[in-house]
Amino acid sequence: MDDYPSVHRDPALGIYGRLRVEDGDLGPARWIGERFLGGEYFCTVAGVVVPGFDAYARVLHPASLEERAVRWRDVAQAQGRTLGANAGWHEVIGAERDYQNVSEYGLPGVWDEHPVEGPTPAAVAEALIPVLARHTRTAGQCWFGLWEGYGRWDFSRFPTFETPHRGEVLLAGALSDAVSPVAWDEFAELPDLWWPQDRAWCVGGDVDLVSTYVGGSHALIEELLADGELETHRVAPGDPVY
């Protein structure tokens, strides 16, 4: 028997920032479920994004020092460690996997706050958007998945679609609207999944991760890897996620 009282959540509205919450047809998300059929994708890159793309990239959520972004590679270098494509943040700083429970952390002059855990941080999303826009014909018509379990709002009146990790509410809007929830409410989470109508790519994140993953064409992934604003690594669909 569950003796814990349920957490109060306000009823979700039909908009989320400038994104529209779909209350009927989930057809635009059907292709995602179809790609997950017949495979084991739990806790893999393909399970966070979607299987079947030509290439994949991992985008690291930065740590910070006095609210300024800090790259993982700089932290690793300061710690005398090498940063691999699939390294966990705990490995970079030489901590146990459950490093969040450590009361004192940081390295003076290098970092004082861990990377943001959860879906894509707004600053990372803003750097991603112009790159993604160059690799789709339908930047004005995109779809988004938002995990129904985020604690602020009750989405129970809306239908959901399933991924290997979560039940997702379907949102619709332009790619440029992906960051609009935080302008509407500074504590709002950005969507976990993003994809354009032409399915040229998919962006995936999760409440438990400090990375965002992108699947798409070789050209898109090469541009992300070369982007100076983002800290990225090439990854494979079966790689573990952090």
C-alpha positions as CSV (number, residue, x, y, z in Angstrom):
1,M,0.0,0.0,0.0
2,D,1.3,3.5,-0.9
3,D,1.2,5.6,2.2
4,Y,2.7,8.6,0.6
5,P,0.3,11.4,-0.4
6,S,0.3,12.3,-4.0
7,V,2.1,15.5,-5.0
8,H,-0.3,18.3,-6.1
9,R,0.1,19.2,-9.8
10,D,-1.8,21.9,-11.5
11,P,-3.9,20.8,-14.6
12,A,-1.8,21.2,-17.7
13,L,-3.0,23.7,-20.3
14,G,-3.4,23.1,-24.0
15,I,-0.2,25.1,-24.6
16,Y,3.3,24.7,-23.4
17,G,5.1,27.9,-24.0
18,R,4.3,28.4,-27.7
19,L,3.9,24.7,-28.3
20,R,0.5,23.2,-28.7
21,V,-0.4,20.1,-26.7
22,E,-2.1,17.5,-28.9
23,D,-5.2,16.1,-27.4
24,G,-6.3,13.7,-30.1
25,D,-4.4,12.1,-33.0
26,L,-0.9,10.8,-32.1
27,G,-0.2,9.8,-35.7
28,P,2.9,12.1,-36.0
29,A,4.6,10.0,-33.3
30,R,3.6,6.6,-34.7
31,W,6.9,6.2,-36.6
32,I,8.8,6.4,-33.4
33,G,7.0,3.4,-31.9
34,E,7.4,1.5,-35.1
35,R,11.2,1.9,-35.1
36,F,11.4,0.6,-31.6
37,L,9.7,-2.7,-32.4
38,G,11.8,-5.8,-32.4
39,G,14.9,-4.5,-30.6
40,E,16.3,-3.9,-27.1
41,Y,17.0,-0.2,-26.8
42,F,16.7,0.5,-23.1
43,C,19.5,2.8,-21.8
44,T,21.1,3.1,-25.2
45,V,21.6,6.1,-27.5
46,A,19.0,4.7,-30.0
47,G,16.6,4.3,-27.1
48,V,16.9,7.9,-26.1
49,V,16.7,9.2,-29.6
50,V,15.3,6.8,-32.3
51,P,16.9,3.9,-34.1
52,G,17.6,4.0,-37.8
53,F,19.5,7.2,-38.4
54,D,22.8,7.3,-40.4
55,A,24.8,8.8,-37.5
56,Y,24.5,10.0,-33.9
57,A,26.1,12.6,-31.7
58,R,26.2,13.2,-27.9
59,V,25.9,16.8,-26.8
60,L,27.2,17.3,-23.3
61,H,25.4,19.6,-20.9
62,P,28.1,22.0,-19.5
63,A,29.1,22.2,-15.9
64,S,29.5,25.7,-14.6
65,L,31.8,28.0,-12.6
66,E,30.1,31.0,-11.0
67,E,27.3,30.5,-13.5
68,R,29.6,30.5,-16.5
69,A,29.5,27.4,-18.7
70,V,32.4,25.0,-18.3
71,R,33.3,22.2,-20.8
72,W,33.7,18.6,-19.6
73,R,37.1,18.4,-21.4
74,D,38.4,21.3,-19.3
75,V,37.3,19.6,-16.1
76,A,38.9,16.3,-17.3
77,Q,42.1,18.0,-18.1
78,A,42.2,19.8,-14.8
79,Q,41.7,16.4,-13.1
80,G,44.4,14.7,-15.2
81,R,41.9,12.5,-16.9
82,T,41.0,11.7,-20.6
83,L,37.5,12.3,-21.7
84,G,36.0,9.5,-23.9
85,A,32.9,9.8,-26.0
86,N,30.9,7.7,-23.6
87,A,32.3,8.9,-20.3
88,G,30.0,9.6,-17.4
89,W,30.3,12.9,-15.5
90,H,31.1,10.9,-12.4
91,E,34.1,9.4,-14.2
92,V,35.3,12.8,-15.3
93,I,35.4,14.1,-11.7
94,G,36.5,10.8,-10.2
95,A,33.4,10.3,-8.1
96,E,31.0,7.4,-7.4
97,R,28.1,7.0,-9.7
98,D,25.7,8.6,-7.2
99,Y,27.8,11.7,-7.0
100,Q,24.7,13.8,-6.6
101,N,24.6,12.8,-2.9
102,V,28.0,14.3,-2.1
103,S,27.6,17.3,0.1
104,E,30.8,19.0,-1.0
105,Y,32.0,19.0,-4.6
106,G,33.7,21.1,-7.2
107,L,37.3,22.1,-8.1
108,P,38.3,25.7,-7.2
109,G,38.8,27.8,-10.3
110,V,37.5,25.0,-12.6
111,W,33.9,24.1,-11.7
112,D,31.4,24.6,-8.9
113,E,28.1,23.2,-10.3
114,H,27.4,19.8,-11.9
115,P,26.0,19.7,-15.4
116,V,22.2,20.1,-15.6
117,E,20.5,16.7,-15.3
118,G,17.3,16.5,-17.4
119,P,16.2,17.4,-20.9
120,T,18.2,19.8,-23.0
121,P,19.2,23.0,-21.2
122,A,18.0,26.2,-22.8
123,A,21.4,27.4,-23.7
124,V,22.3,24.1,-25.4
125,A,19.0,24.1,-27.2
126,E,19.5,27.6,-28.5
127,A,22.9,26.5,-30.0
128,L,21.3,23.4,-31.5
129,I,18.4,25.1,-33.2
130,P,20.2,26.9,-36.1
131,V,22.2,23.8,-36.9
132,L,19.2,21.6,-36.9
133,A,17.3,24.1,-39.1
134,R,19.9,23.8,-41.8
135,H,19.2,20.0,-42.1
136,T,15.4,19.9,-42.5
137,R,12.9,21.2,-45.1
138,T,10.2,21.5,-42.4
139,A,11.7,23.6,-39.6
140,G,8.3,25.4,-39.3
141,Q,6.5,22.2,-38.6
142,C,8.0,20.1,-35.9
143,W,6.8,17.7,-33.2
144,F,8.0,17.2,-29.6
145,G,7.6,14.7,-26.9
146,L,7.4,15.8,-23.2
147,W,7.5,13.2,-20.4
148,E,4.2,13.1,-18.7
149,G,5.9,12.6,-15.3
150,Y,7.5,16.0,-14.8
151,G,6.2,17.3,-11.5
152,R,4.8,20.7,-12.3
153,W,1.7,19.9,-14.3
154,D,-0.9,17.1,-14.6
155,F,-1.1,15.9,-18.2
156,S,-3.4,13.0,-17.4
157,R,-6.2,14.4,-19.7
158,F,-3.9,14.1,-22.7
159,P,-3.0,11.0,-24.6
160,T,0.6,9.7,-24.6
161,F,2.9,7.7,-26.8
162,E,5.5,5.3,-25.5
163,T,9.3,5.2,-25.8
164,P,11.6,2.6,-24.1
165,H,12.0,5.1,-21.2
166,R,8.8,7.2,-20.9
167,G,5.3,8.0,-21.7
168,E,5.3,11.2,-23.7
169,V,2.8,13.9,-24.4
170,L,2.8,15.1,-28.0
171,L,3.5,18.8,-28.7
172,A,3.5,20.7,-32.0
173,G,5.2,23.9,-33.2
174,A,8.0,25.4,-35.1
175,L,11.6,24.4,-34.3
176,S,12.2,28.0,-33.2
177,D,9.6,27.5,-30.5
178,A,11.5,24.6,-28.8
179,V,12.9,26.9,-26.1
180,S,9.7,28.8,-25.6
181,P,8.6,26.9,-22.4
182,V,11.3,28.5,-20.3
183,A,10.3,32.0,-21.5
184,W,6.8,31.1,-20.4
185,D,7.9,29.6,-17.1
186,E,11.6,29.6,-16.0
187,F,11.2,26.3,-14.3
188,A,9.6,24.5,-17.2
189,E,11.4,21.5,-18.8
190,L,12.1,21.6,-22.5
191,P,10.7,18.7,-24.5
192,D,12.6,15.4,-24.3
193,L,12.1,14.6,-28.0
194,W,12.2,16.9,-31.0
195,W,11.7,15.9,-34.7
196,P,10.6,17.8,-37.9
197,Q,7.7,16.7,-40.1
198,D,10.2,15.3,-42.7
199,R,11.9,13.2,-39.9
200,A,15.3,14.3,-41.1
201,W,16.7,14.1,-37.5
202,C,15.6,13.5,-33.9
203,V,16.9,15.1,-30.7
204,G,16.5,13.1,-27.5
205,G,17.0,13.7,-23.8
206,D,15.8,12.4,-20.5
207,V,15.2,13.5,-16.9
208,D,18.0,11.3,-15.7
209,L,20.7,12.3,-18.2
210,V,23.3,15.1,-18.4
211,S,23.6,14.7,-22.1
212,T,21.4,15.3,-25.2
213,Y,21.6,12.9,-28.1
214,V,21.0,13.6,-31.8
215,G,20.4,11.2,-34.6
216,G,20.4,12.3,-38.3
217,S,22.4,12.4,-41.5
218,H,26.2,12.2,-41.7
219,A,26.2,15.9,-42.8
220,L,24.2,17.0,-39.7
221,I,26.4,15.0,-37.3
222,E,29.6,16.3,-38.9
223,E,28.3,19.9,-38.5
224,L,27.5,19.3,-34.8
225,L,30.9,17.8,-34.2
226,A,32.5,20.9,-35.7
227,D,30.3,23.4,-33.9
228,G,32.3,25.7,-31.6
229,E,29.4,26.4,-29.2
230,L,28.6,22.8,-28.4
231,E,30.7,20.1,-26.8
232,T,29.9,17.0,-28.8
233,H,31.1,13.4,-29.5
234,R,30.3,10.9,-32.1
235,V,28.5,7.9,-30.6
236,A,26.9,4.7,-31.9
237,P,23.2,3.7,-31.5
238,G,24.0,0.9,-29.1
239,D,26.3,2.9,-26.8
240,P,25.2,3.5,-23.2
241,V,23.8,6.9,-22.1
242,Y,24.7,9.3,-19.3
